[in-house]
Every structure is written in C-alpha cells, then in structure tokens.
Amino acid sequence: MNERLRALKCSRCGRVFEPDKTAYTCECGGILETLYDCTDVRFEGKDMWRYSALLPAGKRTKLSVGGTPLYEWGAYGARILLKDETRNPSGSLKDRASAAVVSVAKSMGYEKISCASTGNAGVSLACLCASEGFESYIFVPKTAAPQKLAQMRAYGADIIAIDATYDDCYDICNSVSRERGYYNRNTAYNPYTIDGKKTVAFEIAEQLDFRAPSFVFVPVGDGCILSGVWKGFRELKACGLMEELPVLIGVQADGCAPLANAFCDREHECKPDTMAESIAVCKPRNGFMALRDVRASGGHFTTVSDDEMFESLKLLASETGIFAELASASAIAAIMKETSEGRIDESDECVALITGSGLKDAHALGLLRSEVERDAAA
C-alpha cells in the first residue's frame, strides 16, 4: 500500500482504521475515507496513475484508465466543458474505481473480486479483472441492459442475475462475498472506489491549469462519483495546487430523486421510474456523504425528466460527436435547466461529467431506433 496513505477515517463517527488491513465500512455504518500525506506531492506519468502519490496502491493496471479529454462546447448561455469518460476501456468513468480496487486487491493477494451493479460498474470490474487475470463475480438485476450483460460475458465474468432490485443485489453481494472471501468492490462499501473516482477531478483541475471551474455537474445514483469529485478537488487544495473549489450540482432523474428530495427536506422514499438506469437508485448508499459534500461546496441538487435527458443526448451527439447514455446526458439537461432558470450566466464555466457511453444504453438505443423507424415510415 502507498506509504502516503495514513489512515481510513469513518465519515460519520470519526473512528480511525489502519490502511494495511481489509476494512470496508465502520461498525456504525459510516463509509470510510482515505487520509493522505499531501505534503510535497508530485504527479508523474500518464493516465490516472499519474496521480499514484494520492492513490492507495502503486500496482498500476495494464489497461490505460483515465487521461480523458476535456472538450469545450461554448453554447447555450454558458461555457460548457465536457469531460468525456466514454473514452475509458469499458466506456465509463467507473473504470477509475475498478482500477483502484484491482490495484489494492493485487497488493493484498486477492484473486476474486465481486460487485453489485445495474450495468456500468459490473462491466468495468469485469473488464479490469480480465486484463489482470482476476475472477469477477457480478450480481445484477435480471432487468439489466442486455448490452451491458453481453459486455460482462465477453470479459469472462460470472454473472449472477437476480430477480430483484439493485438494492437487493447489493445486499446479496455483500453477504456472499463475506462467505466466499471475495474482495468486494461495491461503491459506498469499499473505500477505494472513491479514491479511483477522485482522479477525474485531478484531471479536470490540471486541464484547467489548476483553476477551479464555476460548477461541476455530476449525475448521481449512489453518490460516490460526486463525493469522489469533491474529495479530489479538496486534496488538490490541501496539496497547495489550487486556491478555489468549484460548486457541485448533483443531478438526478425526476422519477428517482431521493437525494434531491432529501436535500430539500422532502419525503425521499421512492420507486425507480426512469429509463436512466445508471442513476436509478432509490437507496443511495453514499447518501450521507453526497449530501454533506454538495452542501460543503455551496451547491445543490436538481432533477431532469427522461425526455429532457433524451433531447440532451441527441443534441450532445449531433453537435459534439459524443454519444452519452441517458444518465450522462442528465448533466447537459441540468445545465440547460439551470441556465433557463437564471442560475447560470455567460461568465460561468460549467463542467459536465459524461460518465458513460450511449452504446451500452438499451433505452437510449431503443428510443433512437424508434425515431429512425418512424422517419422511415413517414
């Protein structure tokens, strides 16, 4: 493990754990956060491993993860910057988390890694495990997108399809992993997933010459990407590399918005009613930290409809050439909404995280195919 990694600290009760032992969550149920020595940090190399000084283990993966482009799309009342995570090996930002977890698993001597997933996390883990010779066990709802299941199968994963929700799959995965000794990648359970995800913030900052953008728009399911982004910017400030921090805007679907509702002190029990599978999470496992981090940034949550996501997906693809999944297009839809409501003006610089590829999104592809067939019949 990285000698700069000093401890793991519970986000709720503050209890401290030693980093050289397998620790997931605290006994109080709080998620653990890594604490690093941020003095005299140097970044060297390429892709996400350029930031290995602030990653838990130095055993880099064979596949190149991270190092994704930041494109400018200067339309619609604000300067929009697109962080294109579709360029990662399996097509999503979650490869960053999987790479960090696989690196730790190598350091600790594990051979089998598990996770629960609606699709992208499972595909990501299967991909990184295949490249490193690990066995992967993916617990998925039977309703998971066939494109994503096919990808997992191609990577050689053992797929455990369950007639249940993602939240149920998550609990089953945790139980089976404990019984069988799998190293568990689950978000809001394995503390190193957030460390992998924070590297996207490192890259955004470095691509902007360590100047903070005005806003970062983050699609939110469990909330771990959002907390990873905030952790990354905070660590850069602790290293003395940044002075200001951006405002975070968490984006959820109208039909599945537990954190947006909780942020406004509204009832947040829900049943998922959205085609944006990657953010269709009714029990956000990282909800405590996500709410804390958005508030700390001075930001807020917003919601968008499936129709708004689909229209933003088409606009993004037709004007930039980036084909995003519906959940990723939520960030664009939210920028449009915030602009129309006067929360954003022309002087603001907005980063949208394009977290996953539309090529794996069965709903997006189905909607587009229906449009093609309708046009052909006209």
C-alpha positions as CSV (number, residue, x, y, z in Angstrom):
1,M,0.0,0.0,0.0
2,N,1.0,3.6,-0.6
3,E,3.1,4.9,2.4
4,R,1.4,8.3,2.0
5,L,-1.9,6.6,2.9
6,R,-2.0,7.4,6.7
7,A,-5.4,6.0,7.8
8,L,-9.0,5.3,6.9
9,K,-11.5,7.5,8.8
10,C,-15.2,7.0,9.3
11,S,-17.2,9.7,7.7
12,R,-19.9,9.5,10.5
13,C,-18.2,8.8,13.8
14,G,-14.6,9.7,13.1
15,R,-13.2,6.3,14.1
16,V,-9.7,5.7,12.5
17,F,-8.6,2.4,10.9
18,E,-5.2,1.1,9.8
19,P,-5.0,1.1,5.9
20,D,-3.0,-2.2,5.6
21,K,-5.9,-4.3,6.7
22,T,-9.1,-5.1,4.7
23,A,-11.7,-2.6,6.1
24,Y,-14.9,-1.7,4.4
25,T,-17.4,0.2,6.4
26,C,-17.3,1.3,10.1
27,E,-19.2,-0.6,12.7
28,C,-21.5,2.5,13.0
29,G,-22.4,2.0,9.3
30,G,-20.3,5.0,8.2
31,I,-18.3,4.9,4.9
32,L,-14.5,5.1,5.4
33,E,-12.5,7.9,3.8
34,T,-8.8,7.7,3.0
35,L,-6.4,10.2,4.6
36,Y,-3.1,11.0,2.7
37,D,0.0,12.9,3.5
38,C,-0.4,15.8,1.0
39,T,3.0,17.4,1.5
40,D,5.4,17.8,-1.4
41,V,3.2,15.8,-3.8
42,R,4.4,15.3,-7.4
43,F,2.4,14.0,-10.3
44,E,4.4,11.9,-12.9
45,G,3.5,9.6,-15.7
46,K,0.3,9.3,-17.7
47,D,-3.5,8.4,-17.3
48,M,-4.9,8.1,-13.8
49,W,-1.7,6.5,-12.5
50,R,-0.1,9.9,-12.9
51,Y,-1.7,10.6,-9.5
52,S,-0.4,7.4,-7.8
53,A,1.0,9.6,-5.0
54,L,-2.6,10.0,-3.8
55,L,-3.9,6.5,-4.7
56,P,-4.0,3.6,-2.2
57,A,-1.7,1.2,-4.0
58,G,1.0,1.6,-6.6
59,K,0.3,-1.5,-8.6
60,R,-0.9,0.1,-11.8
61,T,-3.2,-1.8,-14.2
62,K,-2.2,-3.0,-17.6
63,L,-5.1,-1.1,-19.3
64,S,-4.8,2.6,-19.6
65,V,-7.5,4.2,-17.5
66,G,-8.2,7.9,-17.3
67,G,-6.4,10.6,-19.2
68,T,-9.7,11.5,-20.9
69,P,-10.2,14.7,-22.8
70,L,-12.0,17.9,-21.7
71,Y,-13.7,19.5,-24.6
72,E,-15.2,23.0,-24.8
73,W,-18.7,23.4,-26.0
74,G,-19.3,27.1,-25.7
75,A,-23.0,27.4,-26.4
76,Y,-26.3,27.9,-24.6
77,G,-25.6,30.8,-22.3
78,A,-22.5,29.4,-20.5
79,R,-19.1,28.0,-21.3
80,I,-19.7,24.2,-21.2
81,L,-16.8,21.8,-20.8
82,L,-17.3,18.1,-21.4
83,K,-15.3,15.6,-19.5
84,D,-15.6,12.6,-21.9
85,E,-15.3,9.5,-19.8
86,T,-16.7,7.3,-22.6
87,R,-13.0,7.0,-23.6
88,N,-12.2,4.6,-20.8
89,P,-11.6,0.9,-21.6
90,S,-15.1,-0.3,-20.8
91,G,-16.7,3.1,-21.7
92,S,-17.4,4.6,-18.4
93,L,-15.9,6.7,-15.5
94,K,-16.3,3.6,-13.3
95,D,-13.2,2.2,-14.7
96,R,-11.3,4.6,-12.5
97,A,-12.8,3.0,-9.4
98,S,-12.3,-0.6,-10.7
99,A,-8.7,0.2,-11.5
100,A,-8.0,1.4,-8.0
101,V,-9.8,-1.6,-6.4
102,V,-7.9,-4.1,-8.6
103,S,-4.6,-2.4,-7.7
104,V,-5.5,-2.8,-4.0
105,A,-6.6,-6.4,-4.5
106,K,-3.2,-7.2,-6.1
107,S,-1.4,-5.6,-3.1
108,M,-3.5,-7.7,-0.7
109,G,-3.2,-11.0,-2.6
110,Y,-6.8,-11.5,-3.6
111,E,-7.8,-13.4,-6.7
112,K,-11.5,-13.0,-6.8
113,I,-13.4,-9.7,-6.9
114,S,-17.2,-9.0,-6.7
115,C,-19.7,-6.2,-7.0
116,A,-23.4,-5.5,-7.5
117,S,-24.3,-3.4,-10.5
118,T,-27.1,-2.1,-12.7
119,G,-24.5,-2.4,-15.5
120,N,-21.6,0.0,-15.8
121,A,-19.8,-0.9,-12.5
122,G,-20.1,-4.6,-13.4
123,V,-18.9,-4.1,-16.9
124,S,-16.0,-2.1,-15.6
125,L,-15.0,-4.6,-13.0
126,A,-15.2,-7.5,-15.5
127,C,-13.0,-5.5,-17.9
128,L,-10.3,-4.7,-15.4
129,C,-10.3,-8.1,-13.9
130,A,-9.9,-9.7,-17.3
131,S,-6.9,-7.6,-18.0
132,E,-5.2,-8.6,-14.8
133,G,-6.2,-12.3,-14.5
134,F,-8.7,-11.9,-11.7
135,E,-12.0,-13.8,-11.5
136,S,-15.0,-11.4,-11.3
137,Y,-18.5,-12.1,-9.8
138,I,-21.2,-9.6,-10.8
139,F,-24.6,-9.5,-9.1
140,V,-27.1,-7.8,-11.3
141,P,-30.9,-7.4,-11.5
142,K,-32.4,-9.5,-14.3
143,T,-33.6,-6.3,-15.9
144,A,-30.0,-5.1,-16.5
145,A,-29.4,-3.8,-20.1
146,P,-28.6,-6.7,-22.4
147,Q,-25.7,-4.7,-24.0
148,K,-24.0,-4.5,-20.6
149,L,-24.6,-8.1,-19.7
150,A,-23.1,-9.1,-23.1
151,Q,-20.0,-7.0,-22.3
152,M,-19.6,-8.7,-18.9
153,R,-19.9,-12.1,-20.6
154,A,-17.3,-11.2,-23.2
155,Y,-14.9,-10.3,-20.4
156,G,-15.5,-13.7,-18.8
157,A,-17.3,-12.6,-15.7
158,D,-19.5,-14.9,-13.7
159,I,-22.9,-13.1,-13.8
160,I,-25.4,-13.7,-11.0
161,A,-28.7,-12.4,-12.4
162,I,-31.3,-12.0,-9.6
163,D,-35.0,-11.2,-9.9
164,A,-34.6,-8.2,-7.6
165,T,-33.7,-4.6,-7.4
166,Y,-30.2,-3.2,-7.5
167,D,-30.5,-2.5,-3.8
168,D,-31.3,-6.2,-3.1
169,C,-28.4,-7.3,-5.3
170,Y,-26.1,-5.0,-3.3
171,D,-27.0,-6.7,0.0
172,I,-26.8,-10.2,-1.5
173,C,-23.4,-9.4,-3.0
174,N,-22.1,-8.2,0.4
175,S,-23.3,-11.4,2.1
176,V,-22.0,-13.8,-0.5
177,S,-18.6,-12.0,-0.7
178,R,-18.1,-12.3,3.0
179,E,-19.0,-16.0,2.9
180,R,-16.7,-16.9,0.0
181,G,-13.8,-14.5,0.6
182,Y,-14.3,-12.3,-2.5
183,Y,-12.7,-8.8,-2.4
184,N,-15.8,-6.6,-2.6
185,R,-15.7,-3.6,-5.0
186,N,-19.2,-2.3,-4.1
187,T,-19.5,1.5,-4.0
188,A,-20.1,3.1,-0.6
189,Y,-18.6,-0.1,0.9
190,N,-15.1,-0.3,-0.5
191,P,-13.4,3.0,0.4
192,Y,-11.0,2.9,-2.5
193,T,-13.7,3.3,-5.2
194,I,-14.0,7.0,-4.2
195,D,-10.2,7.3,-4.5
196,G,-10.3,6.0,-8.1
197,K,-13.1,8.3,-9.0
198,K,-11.5,11.4,-7.5
199,T,-8.8,11.2,-10.3
200,V,-11.4,12.7,-12.7
201,A,-11.3,15.9,-10.5
202,F,-7.4,15.8,-10.6
203,E,-7.5,15.7,-14.4
204,I,-10.2,18.5,-14.7
205,A,-8.1,20.7,-12.5
206,E,-4.9,20.0,-14.3
207,Q,-6.5,20.5,-17.7
208,L,-7.6,24.0,-16.5
209,D,-4.1,24.8,-15.2
210,F,-5.4,24.1,-11.6
211,R,-8.1,26.7,-11.9
212,A,-11.5,25.7,-10.5
213,P,-14.4,25.8,-12.9
214,S,-17.5,27.6,-11.6
215,F,-19.7,24.4,-11.5
216,V,-19.3,20.7,-11.9
217,F,-22.5,18.9,-12.9
218,V,-22.5,15.2,-11.7
219,P,-25.1,12.6,-12.5
220,V,-26.0,11.0,-9.1
221,G,-27.1,7.4,-8.3
222,D,-25.4,6.1,-5.1
223,G,-23.5,9.4,-4.9
224,C,-19.9,8.1,-4.9
225,I,-18.8,9.8,-8.1
226,L,-20.0,13.1,-6.6
227,S,-18.0,12.5,-3.4
228,G,-15.0,11.4,-5.4
229,V,-15.1,14.7,-7.4
230,W,-15.3,16.7,-4.2
231,K,-12.5,14.7,-2.5
232,G,-10.3,15.2,-5.5
233,F,-10.6,19.0,-5.5
234,R,-10.2,19.2,-1.7
235,E,-7.0,17.1,-1.9
236,L,-5.5,19.3,-4.6
237,K,-6.2,22.3,-2.3
238,A,-4.6,20.5,0.6
239,C,-1.5,19.9,-1.6
240,G,-1.4,23.7,-2.3
241,L,-2.1,23.2,-6.0
242,M,-5.5,25.0,-6.0
243,E,-6.9,28.0,-4.2
244,E,-10.6,27.9,-5.0
245,L,-13.0,25.0,-5.2
246,P,-15.9,24.6,-7.6
247,V,-19.6,24.4,-6.8
248,L,-21.1,20.9,-7.2
249,I,-24.5,20.3,-8.7
250,G,-25.9,16.8,-8.2
251,V,-28.2,15.7,-11.0
252,Q,-31.0,13.1,-10.5
253,A,-34.0,11.9,-12.6
254,D,-37.4,13.2,-11.9
255,G,-38.5,9.6,-11.4
256,C,-35.8,8.7,-9.0
257,A,-34.6,11.6,-6.9
258,P,-34.1,10.6,-3.2
259,L,-31.1,12.8,-2.7
260,A,-32.6,15.8,-4.4
261,N,-35.6,15.4,-2.2
262,A,-33.6,14.8,1.0
263,F,-31.5,18.0,0.2
264,C,-34.8,20.0,0.3
265,D,-36.1,18.1,3.3
266,R,-38.9,16.4,1.3
267,E,-40.0,12.8,1.5
268,H,-37.3,10.7,-0.2
269,E,-38.8,7.2,-0.3
270,C,-39.1,6.2,-3.9
271,K,-39.6,3.6,-6.5
272,P,-37.4,4.0,-9.6
273,D,-39.4,5.4,-12.5
274,T,-36.8,6.4,-15.1
275,M,-35.0,4.9,-18.1
276,A,-31.7,6.3,-16.9
277,E,-30.6,3.0,-15.3
278,S,-27.2,4.3,-14.1
279,I,-28.9,6.8,-11.7
280,A,-32.0,4.7,-10.9
281,V,-31.0,4.2,-7.2
282,C,-33.7,4.6,-4.5
283,K,-31.4,3.8,-1.6
284,P,-28.2,5.8,-2.2
285,R,-25.5,4.0,-0.3
286,N,-23.4,7.1,-0.2
287,G,-26.2,9.5,0.5
288,F,-24.8,10.9,3.8
289,M,-21.5,11.9,2.2
290,A,-23.1,13.1,-1.1
291,L,-25.4,15.5,0.8
292,R,-22.6,16.6,3.0
293,D,-20.3,17.3,0.1
294,V,-22.8,19.2,-2.0
295,R,-23.6,21.4,0.9
296,A,-19.9,22.0,1.6
297,S,-19.4,23.1,-2.0
298,G,-22.2,25.6,-1.8
299,G,-24.1,23.6,-4.4
300,H,-27.5,21.9,-4.7
301,F,-29.3,19.0,-6.3
302,T,-31.6,19.4,-9.4
303,T,-33.7,16.9,-11.3
304,V,-34.5,16.4,-15.0
305,S,-37.0,14.4,-16.9
306,D,-36.3,11.4,-19.1
307,D,-37.5,13.5,-22.1
308,E,-35.0,16.2,-21.2
309,M,-32.2,13.7,-21.0
310,F,-33.1,12.1,-24.3
311,E,-33.2,15.5,-26.1
312,S,-29.9,16.5,-24.5
313,L,-28.4,13.1,-25.6
314,K,-29.3,13.8,-29.2
315,L,-28.1,17.5,-29.0
316,L,-24.8,16.4,-27.5
317,A,-24.2,13.7,-30.1
318,S,-25.2,15.9,-33.1
319,E,-23.2,18.9,-32.1
320,T,-20.1,17.3,-30.4
321,G,-19.9,13.7,-31.6
322,I,-20.1,12.4,-28.1
323,F,-22.7,9.7,-27.7
324,A,-23.7,9.5,-24.0
325,E,-26.0,7.3,-22.1
326,L,-29.2,8.8,-20.7
327,A,-27.8,9.1,-17.2
328,S,-24.8,11.1,-18.5
329,A,-27.0,13.3,-20.6
330,S,-28.7,14.4,-17.4
331,A,-25.7,16.7,-16.7
332,I,-26.3,18.5,-20.0
333,A,-30.1,18.7,-19.4
334,A,-29.3,20.1,-15.9
335,I,-27.0,22.8,-17.4
336,M,-29.8,23.8,-19.8
337,K,-32.3,23.9,-17.0
338,E,-30.1,25.9,-14.6
339,T,-29.3,28.4,-17.5
340,S,-33.0,28.9,-18.3
341,E,-33.8,29.5,-14.6
342,G,-31.1,32.1,-14.4
343,R,-28.8,30.2,-12.0
344,I,-26.0,30.2,-14.6
345,D,-24.9,33.1,-16.8
346,E,-22.4,33.6,-19.7
347,S,-19.5,34.2,-17.4
348,D,-19.8,30.8,-15.7
349,E,-17.7,27.8,-16.6
350,C,-19.6,24.5,-16.3
351,V,-18.1,21.1,-16.4
352,A,-20.4,18.3,-17.3
353,L,-19.3,14.7,-16.5
354,I,-20.2,12.5,-19.4
355,T,-19.9,9.4,-17.3
356,G,-20.8,6.6,-19.7
357,S,-21.3,5.6,-23.4
358,G,-24.7,5.5,-25.0
359,L,-23.6,2.4,-27.0
360,K,-24.4,0.4,-23.8
361,D,-27.7,2.0,-23.1
362,A,-30.6,-0.2,-24.2
363,H,-33.2,2.5,-23.6
364,A,-31.4,5.2,-25.5
365,L,-30.7,2.9,-28.4
366,G,-34.4,1.8,-28.4
367,L,-35.7,5.4,-28.4
368,L,-33.3,6.3,-31.3
369,R,-34.3,3.2,-33.2
370,S,-38.0,4.1,-32.8
371,E,-37.2,7.5,-34.3
372,V,-35.4,6.0,-37.3
373,E,-38.3,3.6,-37.9
374,R,-40.9,6.4,-37.6
375,D,-38.9,8.6,-40.0
376,A,-38.7,5.7,-42.5
377,A,-42.4,5.1,-42.3
378,A,-43.3,8.8,-42.9
